[in-house]
Amino acid sequence: MHRVFGAILGLFCFTSCDKTAAFHEFKSLPDHWQSDSAVVFKIEDLDTLARYNAFISLRNDNSYAFSNLFLITDMQFPNGKTITDTLEYEMARPDGTWMGSGFGDLKESKLWYKENIQFNETGTYTFSIKQAMRRNGDVDPIADLEGIRDVGLRIEKTKEQLNGSE
């Protein structure tokens, strides 16, 4: 019930009067985020002359057992070129309290991914996000990561672009 309410509330908050987002979508995960399972977003029709900032949005609950999160991302251009990044995000403060916004046991974090980027090719861009968490001393990733409920991608025009278009 909490998950449904949180999803509805999140959808309402992000669809109401948001002029900065050129793209914003969440995908819900099953009970676990499998290490070999990528969350994929496909984006078309971005202004090839504009500059954007990209964010990864995450919703986690109290069953997430770590203070950080490692992700591997791929950004594939329409021509097939792919840029791969390994990212680390802090999810909790040193005292154990969750970062991000929200109430109850569900927190939402908006995390920097790419800054001031230009999508200068026409066509479909494909973004792939995988979790890459490992326990200390282990080589293999955690096969079934608990506590991450939703993964999102948000593409916003930069403030300079917004100010220039008003």
Backbone torsions as a table, in degrees:
resi	resn	phi	psi	omega
1	MET	NA	-44.2	179.4
2	HIS	-61.4	-37.8	-178.3
3	ARG	-65.5	-42.7	179.1
4	VAL	-65.0	-46.1	179.2
5	PHE	-60.5	-44.3	179.7
6	GLY	-63.1	-40.5	178.9
7	ALA	-65.5	-42.3	179.1
8	ILE	-65.3	-45.5	178.7
9	LEU	-61.5	-44.2	179.1
10	GLY	-63.3	-41.6	178.2
11	LEU	-62.7	-43.3	178.8
12	PHE	-62.1	-46.0	-176.8
13	CYS	-63.3	-37.2	-174.2
14	PHE	-89.8	-11.4	178.9
15	THR	-100.1	-9.7	-177.4
16	SER	-91.9	114.1	170.5
17	CYS	55.7	44.4	179.0
18	ASP	-106.5	96.6	-177.4
19	LYS	-89.7	-11.7	-177.5
20	THR	-83.2	-26.8	-174.2
21	ALA	-82.5	122.6	171.7
22	ALA	-86.2	-25.0	177.8
23	PHE	-155.4	136.3	173.8
24	HIS	-156.4	120.0	-178.3
25	GLU	-148.7	140.5	173.6
26	PHE	-111.2	147.7	171.5
27	LYS	-125.7	128.6	179.5
28	SER	-78.2	144.5	177.9
29	LEU	-101.9	155.5	171.3
30	PRO	-68.4	-167.2	-176.8
31	ASP	-57.5	-27.2	-178.6
32	HIS	-133.1	148.8	172.6
33	TRP	-99.5	106.1	-177.2
34	GLN	-72.1	143.1	-175.6
35	SER	-64.5	-24.5	-179.9
36	ASP	-99.4	12.7	-177.6
37	SER	-111.3	116.3	179.5
38	ALA	-94.7	144.8	170.7
39	VAL	-94.5	124.4	-171.4
40	VAL	-118.8	136.0	176.4
41	PHE	-126.0	135.8	176.5
42	LYS	-117.0	130.9	-175.9
43	ILE	-128.0	132.6	176.8
44	GLU	-124.4	168.6	169.1
45	ASP	62.0	37.1	172.9
46	LEU	-85.5	146.1	178.9
47	ASP	-65.3	118.1	-176.2
48	THR	-72.9	-12.5	179.1
49	LEU	-98.1	-16.2	-176.3
50	ALA	-81.8	161.1	174.1
51	ARG	-111.5	144.4	-173.3
52	TYR	-133.4	159.2	165.9
53	ASN	-114.4	141.1	-179.4
54	ALA	-117.5	141.5	-178.9
55	PHE	-131.8	147.1	168.8
56	ILE	-101.3	128.3	178.6
57	SER	-107.6	134.8	180.0
58	LEU	-130.4	143.7	169.7
59	ARG	-118.2	123.3	178.8
60	ASN	-125.4	158.3	176.1
61	ASP	-119.2	-175.7	-175.7
62	ASN	-69.3	-10.7	177.8
63	SER	-80.6	-6.1	175.2
64	TYR	-71.8	123.0	-167.7
65	ALA	-98.7	11.9	-174.2
66	PHE	-127.8	160.8	178.4
67	SER	-95.3	-8.0	179.1
68	ASN	-136.6	177.6	179.2
69	LEU	-149.9	129.8	174.2
70	PHE	-103.2	134.5	178.5
71	LEU	-129.1	150.3	169.9
72	ILE	-116.7	124.4	-177.8
73	THR	-118.7	147.0	171.7
74	ASP	-124.3	132.6	171.9
75	MET	-116.9	111.1	-178.4
76	GLN	-102.9	126.5	179.5
77	PHE	-80.9	161.6	178.5
78	PRO	-56.3	-30.6	-179.2
79	ASN	-81.0	-2.5	178.0
80	GLY	104.0	-17.4	177.4
81	LYS	-59.7	139.1	-179.4
82	THR	-127.7	134.7	173.1
83	ILE	-110.8	123.9	-179.4
84	THR	-109.7	134.3	177.6
85	ASP	-128.8	143.7	168.5
86	THR	-107.0	123.1	-172.8
87	LEU	-121.9	146.6	173.1
88	GLU	-124.8	132.5	178.6
89	TYR	-124.1	141.8	174.5
90	GLU	-83.9	128.4	-176.9
91	MET	-109.0	-21.8	-178.3
92	ALA	-138.4	151.9	176.0
93	ARG	-76.0	165.6	179.7
94	PRO	-55.9	-28.4	179.9
95	ASP	-82.9	0.5	177.1
96	GLY	95.9	-7.7	178.9
97	THR	-75.2	141.6	-178.2
98	TRP	-69.5	143.0	170.2
99	MET	-86.4	171.7	-179.4
100	GLY	97.3	-178.9	-177.6
101	SER	-116.2	163.4	179.1
102	GLY	130.5	176.3	-179.2
103	PHE	-130.6	163.9	-177.4
104	GLY	68.5	-146.3	-176.6
105	ASP	-94.9	9.0	179.8
106	LEU	-110.5	121.6	179.7
107	LYS	-120.0	143.9	177.7
108	GLU	-117.7	131.7	-179.7
109	SER	-120.4	135.8	175.5
110	LYS	-108.6	111.4	-170.1
111	LEU	-113.5	133.2	178.3
112	TRP	-59.5	137.1	176.3
113	TYR	-121.8	-60.7	178.7
114	LYS	-135.7	141.1	-177.6
115	GLU	-118.1	136.5	173.5
116	ASN	54.1	49.2	-178.8
117	ILE	-97.7	156.6	178.6
118	GLN	-125.1	131.2	177.6
119	PHE	-96.7	80.8	-169.4
120	ASN	-85.3	2.9	175.1
121	GLU	-108.3	140.0	174.2
122	THR	-82.0	148.7	-179.7
123	GLY	125.6	-162.2	-175.0
124	THR	-97.3	126.7	172.2
125	TYR	-98.7	135.8	-179.5
126	THR	-117.2	125.0	178.3
127	PHE	-111.3	131.2	-179.9
128	SER	-124.4	131.7	-178.3
129	ILE	-127.2	124.4	177.7
130	LYS	-124.6	147.6	173.4
131	GLN	-81.9	145.4	-178.0
132	ALA	-133.3	39.2	-177.8
133	MET	-77.7	140.8	175.7
134	ARG	-135.1	150.3	172.8
135	ARG	-80.8	150.9	179.5
136	ASN	-51.2	129.2	177.5
137	GLY	86.2	-11.1	-179.8
138	ASP	-92.9	141.4	176.1
139	VAL	-87.1	-37.0	-177.0
140	ASP	-79.4	144.0	177.7
141	PRO	-69.9	161.5	173.8
142	ILE	-68.7	118.3	-173.5
143	ALA	-65.0	-42.6	-177.4
144	ASP	-129.2	94.3	-177.8
145	LEU	-82.5	125.0	180.0
146	GLU	-95.5	154.0	168.6
147	GLY	100.6	-16.0	174.1
148	ILE	-93.0	114.3	-174.3
149	ARG	-91.5	-38.8	-176.3
150	ASP	-141.0	146.2	176.0
151	VAL	-124.3	133.4	-179.0
152	GLY	-131.9	162.5	173.8
153	LEU	-128.5	134.3	-179.5
154	ARG	-130.7	126.0	176.9
155	ILE	-115.2	121.4	-178.5
156	GLU	-120.9	143.0	170.0
157	LYS	-66.6	145.8	178.4
158	THR	-67.6	160.8	179.6
159	LYS	-59.2	-36.3	177.8
160	GLU	-61.8	-39.6	178.7
161	GLN	-66.9	-40.9	-179.7
162	LEU	-67.4	-42.9	-180.0
163	ASN	-65.8	-34.4	179.8
164	GLY	-74.4	-19.9	-177.8
165	SER	-95.8	-1.8	-179.0
166	GLU	-86.0	NA	NA
